[in-house]
């Protein structure tokens, strides 16, 4: 039989026609089924009068959509409301493709203003990077016996998008670096300078052989108060020959010990220096960030709350970010559609496939907050314990935490609908969104390797009993600026038997620790237990409970129904005192697994400061953190460089995403400097942020955009007026185009910079720029004269 032609031009056999007829018949039957469970034999199916084709049974409505009634579904179903949490809709990315965010749409005037603001804030850091590179250029010119102007550097053959890092300190390569001709061993300019100065971070001993003389450095990082930075069994040896040429290190350090390290550049020669000159010539007449205290923060109470998400002043937020103060934005979930974040909904969303037999896909690797050890648990069992509680084999309650999930893939790919919900509720999207104009990673080229800044989700069990075992985030730094949104909470209650088991377990842990076990510590533990029992008695009597950890720093009453976690965030200027306190008292912290060595008290993520420790910290050093309760729907924005810790009062589901603001780049550089000083096998050693590359990309894009706007305005006589700083120029009133006046000012400023700071430039570069400035000035004057005539 000849195949038949279908209406769309495709061929189909008789067997295919029969199959298509069967599918049509099945589709007509399915139309009467529940959209959620695909059945019609359990309960009545409520049809939607809006879309006419979806229906939900009463059982699914009561189980999966507790806030909606039967009449609500009859009027507008969950699918029409865009909150359907069936397996198919959760994994659908249709909402992702059509997502439009008005907060990210900027006009030309705003982009010009923000571009100038980015250059002004980043210019000091960018200038330091270029100066550091020029120092190594001068050293290489001295080695080769040529002038700096005559120095020609070979270009490094890196594949675009590769993450190139120093093989010694693991810091990302910025531009100029040294590389071995034999084994391609790479060394950053900072390590080159340290080697010539006779010391290096990350080794117990460091020797430099130069001209028969050995230089030894015993300078250690401040962590030497507790232990050395590294415990390598070998002595690092670098050789300097021929006026300071660095020889490749031995094989034990990853080199070949034969070839010389040659200076190379990633970008075209002098391109970075020329970019700096262009950035310095930009007219940066933009408003300064005010450092005055505002109404939402006071001297007595450090905690503050922004009034609402809608209509929050951008400059108000910038003021707190510039000063390094955390910001709390309440009720951000009001921006979302209301998609459920219930445990069983998340369980269905986290599964890759319903019919998989691969146990690895259906399991989580979680942290047990009782002993801080990793363990594997079934996914469904984990989410059941999230709201109902989970006991171990000895009858003790488990307190588990799954953080930074998914670990290897994008959250947007794994849970696209929940990703859209999270993006909708983000405050200050110009900073926090991945494509925000004031978010520095958004400035990197499309094909380049971007840092993994999230978003990530955290599921954590929590109990409102501070008995020494709680689901806590230990004291640490964020990778950069961070925003954390509390998406869901669930109360888990412990019966008297479980409470007594925890008390007995805590008593055993204290007794087993010879450092912690003392009369004073035991008395403090007994007092804390009595206070908690007294609080539980008040709670059982129905009276309002007030958390003592928030009494000094939170001006709002403790609402148990809405609370989720207690945060402590320390100021940047208090970090040295905080580190000194931890080094002095680190033996007083209870740990199931003893701490083998203390390299850095904050980067180790090994401490949680209890109320007693925070009291001692204030008495001995006079510092205290911002302490506040994060409620359901609260967004907490933590600036880079501020150590923070958190403790869950309930089981919590939170989403977090990192961003890099121009205001916090200085702190990101400080943290990256600390990372490179850590031992080579430390978990925080890797330069994940690559802040130097972010600064370069941000400055480059801002300069290019301003050049583009100037070029467009210069070509078009009908271009609209734009704001130049705080003055709005009008061509009709000024008699000439704004771009002409602006270019004259910029050229004069460049000429003045060359005259006053000419010694900082290479001679041939200075001569070339002066010549080009003169030509451009004459061309602009002649163009303005011809247009006026």
C-alpha positions as CSV (number, residue, x, y, z in Angstrom):
1,X,0.0,0.0,0.0
2,X,1.2,3.5,-0.9
3,X,1.7,5.8,2.1
4,X,-0.8,8.5,2.4
5,X,-0.1,12.2,2.6
6,X,-1.2,14.0,5.6
7,X,-2.4,17.6,5.7
8,X,1.0,19.0,6.7
9,X,2.8,17.2,3.9
10,X,4.2,14.3,6.0
11,X,3.6,10.7,5.1
12,X,1.9,8.2,7.3
13,X,1.1,4.5,6.9
14,X,-2.1,2.8,7.9
15,X,-0.5,1.6,11.0
16,X,0.5,5.1,11.9
17,X,-3.0,6.3,11.3
18,X,-4.3,3.7,13.7
19,X,-1.8,4.8,16.3
20,X,-2.7,8.5,15.8
21,X,-6.3,7.6,16.3
22,X,-5.5,5.8,19.5
23,X,-3.6,8.8,20.7
24,X,-6.5,11.2,19.9
25,X,-8.8,8.9,21.8
26,X,-6.4,8.7,24.8
27,X,-6.1,12.5,24.7
28,X,-9.9,12.9,24.9
29,X,-10.0,10.6,27.8
30,X,-7.1,12.4,29.6
31,X,-9.0,15.7,29.2
32,X,-11.4,14.5,32.0
33,X,-8.5,13.5,34.3
34,X,-6.9,15.6,37.0
35,X,-4.0,17.7,35.5
36,X,-2.0,17.0,38.7
37,X,-2.2,13.2,39.2
38,X,-3.7,12.3,35.8
39,X,-6.5,10.3,37.4
40,X,-10.2,10.7,37.7
41,X,-11.2,7.9,40.0
42,X,-10.2,9.4,43.3
43,X,-12.2,12.6,43.8
44,X,-14.3,15.1,41.9
45,X,-12.4,16.9,39.2
46,X,-12.9,20.7,39.2
47,X,-12.8,22.1,35.7
48,X,-11.3,25.6,35.0
49,X,-13.7,28.0,33.4
50,X,-10.9,30.2,32.1
51,X,-8.7,27.8,30.1
52,X,-11.6,25.2,29.5
53,X,-9.2,22.3,29.4
54,X,-7.5,21.8,32.8
55,X,-9.0,20.3,35.8
56,X,-7.8,19.4,39.3
57,X,-9.3,16.8,41.7
58,X,-10.3,17.8,45.2
59,X,-7.6,15.5,46.7
60,X,-4.8,17.3,44.8
61,X,-6.2,20.7,45.6
62,X,-6.2,20.0,49.3
63,X,-2.8,18.3,49.2
64,X,-0.8,20.6,46.9
65,X,-2.6,23.9,47.0
66,X,-3.5,24.6,50.6
67,X,-4.2,28.3,50.1
68,X,-6.8,27.8,47.4
69,X,-10.4,26.4,47.5
70,X,-12.6,24.6,45.0
71,X,-14.2,27.8,43.9
72,X,-10.8,29.4,43.2
73,X,-9.9,26.5,40.9
74,X,-13.2,26.7,39.1
75,X,-12.6,30.4,38.4
76,X,-8.9,30.2,37.6
77,X,-6.9,27.0,37.9
78,X,-3.3,26.6,39.1
79,X,-2.1,26.4,35.6
80,X,-3.7,29.7,34.6
81,X,-2.3,31.3,37.8
82,X,1.2,30.0,36.8
83,X,1.6,28.2,40.1
84,X,1.0,24.6,39.0
85,X,3.5,22.3,40.7
86,X,2.9,19.1,38.8
87,X,6.0,17.3,37.6
88,X,5.6,18.5,34.0
89,X,5.0,22.2,34.9
90,X,7.8,22.4,37.5
91,X,10.4,21.3,34.8
92,X,8.9,23.5,32.1
93,X,11.1,26.4,31.0
94,X,8.4,28.3,29.1
95,X,8.2,30.9,31.8
96,X,12.0,31.3,31.6
97,X,12.0,32.1,27.9
98,X,9.3,34.8,28.2
99,X,10.6,36.3,31.4
100,X,10.7,40.1,31.1
101,X,12.2,42.1,34.0
102,X,11.4,45.9,33.8
103,X,13.9,46.6,36.6
104,X,16.8,45.9,34.2
105,X,15.6,48.2,31.4
106,X,17.5,51.5,31.4
107,X,17.5,54.5,29.2
108,X,20.7,56.0,27.7
109,X,21.0,58.7,30.3
110,X,21.0,56.2,33.1
111,X,23.5,53.9,31.4
112,X,25.8,56.9,30.9
113,X,25.5,57.9,34.5
114,X,26.1,54.3,35.8
115,X,29.0,53.8,33.4
116,X,30.7,56.9,34.8
117,X,29.9,55.7,38.3
118,X,31.5,52.3,37.7
119,X,34.7,53.9,36.3
120,X,34.9,56.3,39.2
121,X,34.6,53.6,41.8
122,X,36.9,51.0,40.1
123,X,39.6,53.4,38.9
124,X,41.8,53.3,42.0
125,X,41.8,49.4,42.0
126,X,42.4,49.3,38.2
127,X,45.3,51.8,38.5
128,X,47.0,49.6,41.1
129,X,46.7,46.5,38.8
130,X,48.4,48.5,36.0
131,X,51.1,49.8,38.2
132,X,51.9,46.3,39.4
133,X,52.2,45.2,35.8
134,X,54.4,48.1,34.9
135,X,56.8,47.3,37.7
136,X,57.4,43.8,36.2
137,X,57.7,45.4,32.8
138,X,60.5,47.6,34.1
139,X,62.2,44.6,35.7
140,X,62.0,42.7,32.4
141,X,63.5,45.7,30.5
142,X,66.4,45.8,33.0
143,X,67.0,42.1,32.5
144,X,67.0,42.4,28.7
145,X,69.1,45.6,28.9
146,X,66.6,47.6,26.8
147,X,64.3,50.6,27.5
148,X,60.8,50.1,28.7
149,X,59.6,51.8,25.5
150,X,61.5,49.3,23.4
151,X,60.3,46.2,25.3
152,X,58.2,43.8,23.2
153,X,56.4,41.0,25.0
154,X,55.3,37.8,23.3
155,X,51.6,37.1,23.4
156,X,50.5,34.1,25.4
157,X,48.6,31.4,23.5
158,X,45.6,31.0,25.6
159,X,42.3,29.6,24.3
160,X,39.5,32.1,24.8
161,X,37.4,31.2,27.8
162,X,40.1,29.2,29.6
163,X,40.6,29.7,33.3
164,X,44.3,30.5,33.5
165,X,45.8,30.7,36.9
166,X,49.2,31.0,38.6
167,X,50.7,27.5,39.3
168,X,52.2,28.8,42.5
169,X,49.5,30.8,44.3
170,X,46.5,29.6,42.3
171,X,45.4,33.1,41.6
172,X,43.8,33.9,38.2
173,X,46.2,35.4,35.6
174,X,45.3,39.0,34.9
175,X,47.4,40.0,31.9
176,X,51.2,40.0,32.2
177,X,52.8,36.9,33.7
178,X,55.8,34.6,33.4
179,X,55.7,31.3,31.7
180,X,58.3,28.5,31.3
181,X,59.3,27.7,27.7
182,X,59.7,24.0,28.4
183,X,56.8,23.0,30.7
184,X,54.4,26.0,30.4
185,X,54.7,26.6,34.2
186,X,53.0,30.0,34.9
187,X,53.8,32.6,37.5
188,X,51.8,35.8,38.3
189,X,53.5,39.2,38.7
190,X,52.7,39.2,42.5
191,X,54.6,36.0,43.0
192,X,57.5,37.3,40.9
193,X,57.8,40.4,43.1
194,X,57.6,38.2,46.3
195,X,60.3,35.9,45.0
196,X,62.7,38.8,44.3
197,X,62.0,40.2,47.7
198,X,63.0,36.8,49.3
199,X,59.7,35.4,50.6
200,X,56.6,33.6,49.6
201,X,53.3,32.7,51.2
202,X,52.2,29.1,51.8
203,X,55.5,27.4,52.9
204,X,57.1,27.0,56.3
205,X,60.5,28.0,54.9
206,X,61.4,29.8,51.8
207,X,64.8,30.2,50.3
208,X,66.0,32.3,47.3
209,X,69.5,31.6,45.8
210,X,70.9,34.6,44.0
211,X,74.5,35.2,43.2
212,X,75.8,32.6,45.7
213,X,73.8,34.2,48.5
214,X,70.8,32.7,50.2
215,X,67.9,34.8,51.4
216,X,65.6,33.3,54.0
217,X,62.3,34.6,55.2
218,X,60.5,33.6,58.4
219,X,57.7,36.2,58.0
220,X,54.5,34.4,58.7
221,X,50.9,35.2,58.3
222,X,49.1,36.1,61.5
223,X,47.8,32.6,61.8
224,X,51.2,31.6,63.3
225,X,49.7,32.4,66.6
226,X,48.0,29.0,66.4
227,X,49.8,27.1,63.6
228,X,51.8,27.7,60.5
229,X,50.2,28.4,57.2
230,X,51.4,25.2,55.6
231,X,53.0,21.9,56.6
232,X,54.8,21.0,53.5
233,X,57.6,18.5,53.9
234,X,59.9,20.1,51.3
235,X,61.7,23.5,51.1
236,X,60.6,25.7,48.2
237,X,63.6,26.8,46.2
238,X,63.7,29.4,43.5
239,X,66.8,30.4,41.6
240,X,67.5,33.9,40.3
241,X,70.2,34.2,37.6
242,X,71.4,36.9,35.1
243,X,70.1,40.1,36.7
244,X,67.1,38.4,38.3
245,X,65.8,36.0,35.7
246,X,63.6,33.5,37.5
247,X,64.2,29.8,36.7
248,X,61.4,27.3,36.6
249,X,60.9,25.6,40.0
250,X,61.7,21.9,40.7
251,X,59.4,19.1,39.7
252,X,58.1,18.7,43.3
253,X,56.6,22.2,42.9
254,X,55.1,21.5,39.5
255,X,57.9,22.8,37.3
256,X,60.8,21.4,35.4
257,X,63.8,23.2,37.1
258,X,65.4,23.8,33.7
259,X,63.7,26.5,31.6
260,X,63.6,30.3,32.3
261,X,60.3,32.0,33.0
262,X,59.7,34.4,30.2
263,X,57.4,37.5,30.6
264,X,54.3,37.3,28.4
265,X,51.1,39.2,28.0
266,X,47.5,38.0,27.5
267,X,46.3,41.1,25.7
268,X,47.9,43.2,23.0
269,X,50.9,45.1,24.1
270,X,50.1,48.3,26.0
271,X,46.4,47.8,25.6
272,X,45.7,47.7,29.3
273,X,47.8,50.8,29.9
274,X,45.9,52.6,27.1
275,X,42.6,51.6,28.6
276,X,43.7,53.2,31.9
277,X,44.5,56.4,30.1
278,X,41.1,56.4,28.5
279,X,39.3,55.7,31.8
280,X,41.2,58.6,33.5
281,X,40.2,60.9,30.8
282,X,36.4,60.3,31.2
283,X,34.6,63.2,32.8
284,X,33.5,61.7,36.1
285,X,31.2,64.4,37.3
286,X,28.8,62.2,39.0
287,X,27.3,62.5,42.5
288,X,29.2,61.1,45.5
289,X,27.7,58.4,47.7
290,X,26.6,60.0,50.9
291,X,28.1,58.5,54.1
292,X,25.7,60.2,56.4
293,X,23.5,58.0,58.6
294,X,19.9,57.7,57.5
295,X,16.6,57.1,59.3
296,X,16.8,53.3,59.1
297,X,20.0,53.0,61.0
298,X,21.0,54.5,64.4
299,X,24.0,54.7,66.6
300,X,22.5,52.7,69.4
301,X,20.9,50.0,67.3
302,X,22.9,48.7,64.4
303,X,20.1,46.7,62.8
304,X,18.0,48.4,60.2
305,X,15.2,47.5,57.9
306,X,14.3,49.0,54.5
307,X,10.6,50.0,54.6
308,X,9.4,48.0,51.6
309,X,10.6,46.4,48.3
310,X,8.4,48.6,46.0
311,X,9.8,52.1,45.7
312,X,13.1,51.6,47.6
313,X,15.5,54.3,46.7
314,X,18.5,53.0,44.8
315,X,20.8,55.6,46.3
316,X,19.6,54.6,49.8
317,X,20.8,51.1,49.2
318,X,24.0,52.3,47.7
319,X,24.7,54.3,50.8
320,X,24.6,51.2,53.0
321,X,26.5,49.1,50.5
322,X,29.2,51.7,50.3
323,X,29.6,51.7,54.1
324,X,29.6,47.9,54.2
325,X,26.3,47.6,56.1
326,X,23.8,44.7,55.7
327,X,20.4,45.4,54.4
328,X,17.1,43.6,55.1
329,X,14.3,43.9,52.6
330,X,11.1,42.4,54.0
331,X,8.3,40.6,52.1
332,X,10.0,40.1,48.8
333,X,7.8,37.1,48.1
334,X,4.9,39.5,47.3
335,X,6.5,39.9,43.9
336,X,6.1,36.3,43.0
337,X,3.2,34.3,41.6
338,X,3.0,32.1,44.7
339,X,4.6,28.9,43.4
340,X,4.8,26.4,46.2
341,X,8.1,25.7,48.0
342,X,6.7,22.9,50.1
343,X,9.0,19.9,50.8
344,X,7.2,17.4,48.7
345,X,6.9,19.9,45.8
346,X,10.7,20.4,46.0
347,X,11.2,16.6,46.2
348,X,9.3,16.1,42.9
349,X,11.2,19.0,41.4
350,X,14.7,17.8,42.5
351,X,14.2,14.3,40.9
352,X,15.7,14.1,37.5
353,X,13.3,11.3,36.4
354,X,10.3,9.6,37.9
355,X,11.2,6.2,36.5
356,X,15.0,6.1,37.1
357,X,16.7,3.2,38.8
358,X,19.9,5.1,39.5
359,X,20.1,5.5,43.2
360,X,22.7,8.3,42.9
361,X,20.1,10.5,41.3
362,X,17.6,9.8,44.1
363,X,20.1,10.5,47.0
364,X,21.5,13.6,48.6
365,X,24.9,14.1,50.3
366,X,24.0,16.1,53.3
367,X,25.8,17.5,56.5
368,X,24.8,16.2,59.9
369,X,24.8,19.2,62.1
370,X,25.2,17.1,65.2
371,X,28.7,15.8,64.3
372,X,29.3,17.9,61.2
373,X,30.0,14.8,59.1
374,X,28.8,14.0,55.6
375,X,26.2,11.3,55.0
376,X,24.0,10.0,52.2
377,X,20.3,10.0,52.5
378,X,17.4,9.1,50.2
379,X,15.8,12.2,48.7
380,X,12.2,11.4,49.7
381,X,13.4,10.5,53.3
382,X,15.2,13.8,53.6
383,X,12.2,16.0,52.6
384,X,9.9,14.0,54.9
385,X,12.3,14.7,57.8
386,X,12.3,18.4,56.8
387,X,8.8,18.9,58.2
388,X,8.1,15.7,60.3
389,X,11.5,15.2,61.9
390,X,14.0,12.3,61.5
391,X,15.5,10.0,64.1
392,X,18.7,8.0,63.9
393,X,19.2,4.4,64.9
394,X,19.5,5.3,68.6
395,X,16.4,7.4,68.7
396,X,18.1,10.8,68.6
397,X,16.8,13.5,66.2
398,X,18.8,14.2,63.1
399,X,19.6,17.7,62.1
400,X,20.6,17.7,58.5
401,X,21.5,20.4,56.0
402,X,21.8,20.3,52.2
403,X,23.5,23.5,51.0
404,X,24.8,24.8,47.7
405,X,22.5,22.6,45.7
406,X,22.7,21.7,42.8
407,X,26.5,21.2,43.1
408,X,27.4,20.6,39.5
409,X,24.7,22.0,37.3
410,X,22.7,25.2,36.9
411,X,19.7,25.7,39.2
412,X,18.0,27.3,36.2
413,X,18.2,24.0,34.3
414,X,17.2,21.8,37.2
415,X,14.3,23.8,38.5
416,X,13.4,26.4,35.9
417,X,10.0,27.5,37.4
418,X,11.5,28.1,40.9
419,X,14.4,29.9,39.3
420,X,11.9,32.4,37.7
421,X,10.2,32.8,41.1
422,X,13.5,33.6,42.8
423,X,14.5,36.1,40.1
424,X,11.1,37.9,40.4
425,X,11.6,38.4,44.2
426,X,15.2,39.7,44.0
427,X,15.5,43.3,45.3
428,X,17.7,45.9,43.7
429,X,18.0,43.9,40.5
430,X,20.6,46.3,38.9
431,X,23.0,44.8,41.5
432,X,21.7,41.3,42.3
433,X,20.5,40.0,39.0
434,X,23.0,38.1,36.8
435,X,22.5,40.6,34.0
436,X,22.2,43.7,36.3
437,X,24.0,46.8,34.9
438,X,25.8,47.3,38.3
439,X,26.8,43.7,38.7
440,X,30.4,43.3,37.6
441,X,30.2,39.7,36.3
442,X,27.6,40.9,33.8
443,X,30.4,42.9,32.1
444,X,32.5,39.9,31.2
445,X,32.6,38.8,27.5
446,X,30.0,36.3,26.5
447,X,32.5,33.5,25.6
448,X,34.6,34.0,28.7
449,X,34.5,31.7,31.7
450,X,32.3,33.4,34.3
451,X,32.5,32.7,38.1
452,X,29.9,30.5,39.5
453,X,27.8,32.9,41.7
454,X,24.6,30.8,41.9
455,X,21.8,30.9,42.6
456,X,22.0,27.9,45.0
457,X,19.4,26.5,47.3
458,X,19.8,25.4,50.9
459,X,17.4,23.0,52.7
460,X,18.1,22.8,56.5
461,X,16.4,21.2,59.4
462,X,15.9,23.4,62.4
463,X,14.7,23.3,66.0
464,X,13.9,26.2,68.3
465,X,16.0,24.7,71.1
466,X,19.5,26.0,71.5
467,X,21.0,22.9,73.1
468,X,24.3,22.9,71.4
469,X,23.1,21.1,68.3
470,X,21.4,23.2,65.6
471,X,21.3,23.6,61.9
472,X,23.7,26.5,61.7
473,X,25.9,28.2,59.1
474,X,29.2,28.7,60.8
475,X,31.1,31.9,60.8
476,X,32.4,32.6,57.3
477,X,32.8,35.1,54.4
478,X,30.6,35.1,51.3
479,X,32.5,34.8,48.0
480,X,31.5,38.4,47.3
481,X,28.3,40.4,48.0
482,X,25.4,38.1,48.7
483,X,21.6,38.2,48.9
484,X,19.8,35.4,50.8
485,X,16.0,35.0,50.6
486,X,14.0,32.8,53.0
487,X,11.5,31.0,50.7
488,X,9.8,28.5,53.1
489,X,9.7,27.5,56.8
490,X,8.3,24.5,58.6
491,X,8.1,24.0,62.3
492,X,9.3,20.8,63.8
493,X,8.4,20.0,67.4
494,X,10.4,17.7,69.7
495,X,8.7,15.6,72.4
496,X,10.1,15.5,75.9
497,X,11.9,12.2,75.3
498,X,13.8,13.6,72.3
499,X,14.7,16.8,74.2
500,X,16.1,14.8,77.1
501,X,18.2,12.7,74.6
502,X,19.7,15.9,73.2
503,X,20.5,17.2,76.7
504,X,22.2,14.0,77.6
505,X,24.1,13.9,74.3
506,X,25.3,17.5,74.9
507,X,26.4,16.5,78.4
508,X,28.5,13.7,77.1
509,X,30.1,15.8,74.4
510,X,31.2,18.4,77.0
511,X,32.6,15.7,79.3
512,X,34.6,14.2,76.4
513,X,36.4,17.5,75.5
514,X,39.2,18.0,78.1
515,X,39.7,21.6,76.9
516,X,36.0,22.7,77.2
517,X,35.1,20.6,80.3
518,X,35.6,23.0,83.2
519,X,33.5,24.0,86.2
520,X,32.7,27.4,84.7
521,X,31.7,26.0,81.3
522,X,29.6,23.3,82.9
523,X,27.8,25.9,85.0
524,X,27.2,28.1,82.0
525,X,25.7,25.0,80.2
526,X,23.4,24.2,83.1
527,X,22.2,27.8,83.3
528,X,21.5,27.8,79.6
529,X,19.6,24.6,79.9
530,X,17.5,25.9,82.8
531,X,16.7,29.1,80.8
532,X,15.6,27.1,77.8
533,X,13.4,24.9,80.0
534,X,11.9,28.1,81.5
535,X,11.2,29.5,78.0
536,X,9.5,26.2,77.0
537,X,7.3,26.5,80.0
538,X,6.2,30.0,79.0
539,X,5.6,28.8,75.5
540,X,3.4,25.9,76.8
541,X,1.3,28.5,78.8
542,X,0.5,30.3,75.6
543,X,2.5,33.5,76.3
544,X,4.5,35.3,73.7
545,X,8.1,34.0,73.5
546,X,11.0,36.4,73.0
547,X,14.4,35.2,71.7
548,X,17.1,36.7,73.9
549,X,19.6,36.6,71.1
550,X,17.7,39.4,69.3
551,X,16.7,41.5,72.3
552,X,19.6,44.0,72.1
553,X,19.7,44.5,68.3
554,X,16.2,44.1,67.0
555,X,13.5,46.7,67.6
556,X,10.7,44.4,66.5
557,X,9.0,41.8,68.7
558,X,9.7,38.1,68.2
559,X,7.0,36.6,66.1
560,X,7.4,32.8,66.3
561,X,5.0,32.1,63.5
562,X,7.0,34.0,60.9
563,X,10.6,33.7,62.2
564,X,13.0,31.4,60.4
565,X,16.7,32.1,61.2
566,X,18.9,34.2,63.5
567,X,21.7,36.1,61.7
568,X,24.9,37.6,63.1
569,X,26.8,39.9,60.8
570,X,30.1,41.6,61.8
571,X,31.4,44.8,60.6
572,X,34.5,44.9,58.3
573,X,36.4,47.1,60.6
574,X,35.9,44.6,63.5
575,X,37.4,41.7,61.6
576,X,41.0,42.0,63.1
577,X,39.5,41.9,66.7
578,X,37.2,39.1,65.8
579,X,40.1,37.0,64.4
580,X,42.2,37.7,67.5
581,X,39.3,36.6,69.7
582,X,38.9,33.3,67.8
583,X,42.6,32.5,67.9
584,X,42.7,33.3,71.7
585,X,39.6,31.2,72.6
586,X,39.4,28.6,69.8
587,X,39.9,25.8,72.3
588,X,36.7,26.7,74.1
589,X,34.5,25.8,71.2
590,X,32.9,22.4,71.3
591,X,33.7,20.1,68.4
592,X,32.9,16.5,67.9
593,X,35.8,16.2,65.5
594,X,38.9,18.0,66.9
595,X,40.4,20.8,64.8
596,X,43.8,19.6,63.6
597,X,45.1,23.0,62.8
598,X,43.9,26.6,62.6
599,X,45.1,28.3,59.5
600,X,42.6,31.1,59.4
601,X,39.7,31.4,61.9
602,X,37.1,32.6,59.5
603,X,38.1,30.8,56.3
604,X,38.1,27.5,58.2
605,X,34.3,27.8,58.7
606,X,34.8,26.0,62.0
607,X,33.2,28.3,64.6
608,X,29.8,29.3,65.6
609,X,29.6,32.1,68.3
610,X,27.0,31.3,70.9
611,X,25.4,34.0,73.1
612,X,28.1,33.4,75.7
613,X,30.9,33.9,73.1
614,X,29.2,37.1,71.8
615,X,29.0,38.4,75.4
616,X,32.7,37.7,76.0
617,X,33.6,39.3,72.6
618,X,31.8,42.5,73.6
619,X,33.4,42.5,77.1
620,X,36.9,41.9,75.9
621,X,37.1,43.7,72.6
622,X,34.1,46.0,72.6
623,X,32.6,44.7,69.4
624,X,29.3,43.1,68.6
625,X,27.5,42.0,65.4
626,X,24.2,43.1,63.8
627,X,21.8,40.4,65.2
628,X,18.3,40.0,63.7
629,X,15.7,37.5,62.9
630,X,15.1,36.6,59.3
631,X,11.4,36.1,58.7
632,X,9.7,34.3,55.8
633,X,10.0,36.4,52.7
634,X,12.9,38.5,54.1
635,X,15.9,39.2,51.8
636,X,19.2,39.7,53.6
637,X,22.0,41.4,51.6
638,X,25.4,40.9,53.1
639,X,28.3,43.1,51.7
640,X,31.6,41.5,50.8
641,X,34.1,41.3,53.6
642,X,31.5,41.1,56.4
643,X,31.8,37.7,58.4
644,X,28.4,36.2,59.1
645,X,26.8,33.2,60.8
646,X,23.2,32.0,61.0
647,X,21.1,29.5,63.0
648,X,17.8,28.1,61.9
649,X,14.9,28.2,64.4
650,X,12.8,26.1,62.0
651,X,13.3,24.0,59.0
652,X,14.2,26.5,56.3
653,X,14.4,26.6,52.5
654,X,16.5,29.6,51.4
655,X,17.9,30.7,48.1
656,X,21.1,32.7,47.8
657,X,23.0,34.3,44.9
658,X,26.3,36.2,44.9
659,X,26.9,39.4,43.1
660,X,29.9,41.8,42.8
661,X,29.2,45.5,43.2
662,X,31.7,48.2,42.4
663,X,31.5,49.4,45.9
664,X,32.8,46.1,47.3
665,X,35.6,45.4,44.8
666,X,38.1,46.6,47.4
667,X,37.0,44.0,49.9
668,X,36.9,41.3,47.2
669,X,40.6,42.1,46.4
670,X,41.4,41.9,50.2
671,X,39.8,38.4,50.4
672,X,41.5,37.2,47.2
673,X,44.8,38.3,48.8
674,X,44.0,36.2,51.9
675,X,43.1,33.2,49.7
676,X,46.4,33.2,47.9
677,X,48.2,33.2,51.3
678,X,46.4,30.0,52.4
679,X,48.1,26.6,52.1
680,X,48.0,25.0,48.7
681,X,45.6,22.2,49.9
682,X,43.2,24.6,51.6
683,X,39.5,24.4,50.4
684,X,39.4,28.2,49.9
685,X,42.7,28.5,48.1
686,X,41.2,28.7,44.6
687,X,40.6,32.2,43.2
688,X,37.0,31.6,42.2
689,X,36.0,35.2,41.7
690,X,38.9,36.4,39.5
691,X,38.3,39.9,40.6
692,X,41.0,41.5,38.5
693,X,39.4,40.2,35.4
694,X,36.1,41.5,36.5
695,X,37.5,45.0,37.1
696,X,39.2,45.0,33.7
697,X,36.0,43.9,31.9
698,X,33.8,46.4,33.8
699,X,36.1,49.4,33.1
700,X,36.5,48.3,29.4
701,X,32.8,48.0,28.8
702,X,32.0,51.3,30.5
703,X,34.7,53.1,28.5
704,X,33.5,51.5,25.2
705,X,29.9,52.4,25.9
706,X,30.7,56.1,26.6
707,X,32.8,56.2,23.4
708,X,29.9,54.7,21.5
709,X,27.5,57.3,22.8
710,X,29.9,60.1,22.0
711,X,30.3,58.7,18.4
712,X,26.5,58.4,17.9
713,X,25.9,61.9,19.2
714,X,28.7,63.3,17.0
715,X,27.3,61.7,13.8
716,X,23.7,62.7,14.4
717,X,22.8,66.4,14.5
718,X,19.3,65.4,15.7
719,X,20.5,63.4,18.7
720,X,18.5,64.1,21.9
721,X,20.1,66.0,24.7
722,X,21.6,64.0,27.5
723,X,22.6,64.6,31.1
724,X,26.3,65.4,31.6
725,X,26.9,64.9,35.3
726,X,24.2,67.0,37.0
727,X,23.9,69.6,34.1
728,X,21.5,69.0,31.2
729,X,22.9,70.4,28.0
730,X,20.6,71.6,25.2
731,X,22.0,72.1,21.7
732,X,19.6,74.9,21.0
733,X,20.8,76.8,24.0
734,X,24.6,76.1,23.8
735,X,25.0,76.7,20.1
736,X,27.0,73.5,19.6
737,X,26.5,69.8,20.1
738,X,27.2,68.5,23.7
739,X,29.6,65.9,22.4
740,X,31.9,68.7,20.9
741,X,32.1,70.5,24.2
742,X,32.6,67.3,26.1
743,X,35.4,66.1,23.8
744,X,37.2,69.5,24.1
745,X,37.1,69.1,27.9
746,X,38.4,65.5,27.7
747,X,41.2,66.4,25.4
748,X,42.3,69.3,27.6
749,X,42.2,67.0,30.6
750,X,44.3,64.4,28.8
751,X,46.8,67.0,27.7
752,X,47.1,68.3,31.2
753,X,47.6,64.8,32.5
754,X,50.4,64.2,30.0
755,X,52.1,67.4,31.0
756,X,51.8,66.9,34.8
757,X,52.3,63.1,34.9
758,X,54.3,62.6,31.8
759,X,57.0,60.7,33.8
760,X,54.5,57.8,34.3
761,X,54.1,57.2,30.6
762,X,56.5,55.6,28.2
763,X,58.3,58.3,26.1
764,X,57.0,57.1,22.7
765,X,53.5,56.8,24.1
766,X,53.6,60.3,25.5
767,X,54.8,61.8,22.3
768,X,52.2,59.9,20.3
769,X,49.3,61.0,22.6
770,X,50.3,64.6,22.5
771,X,50.4,64.5,18.7
772,X,47.0,62.8,18.5
773,X,45.5,65.3,21.0
774,X,46.6,68.2,18.9
775,X,45.2,66.8,15.7
776,X,41.9,65.9,17.3
777,X,41.6,69.4,18.8
778,X,42.2,71.1,15.5
779,X,39.7,68.8,13.8
780,X,37.0,69.5,16.4
781,X,37.6,73.3,16.2
782,X,37.4,73.2,12.4
783,X,34.2,71.1,12.5
784,X,32.6,73.4,15.0
785,X,33.5,76.5,12.9
786,X,32.1,75.1,9.7
787,X,28.8,74.0,11.3
788,X,28.3,77.4,12.9
789,X,28.9,79.2,9.6
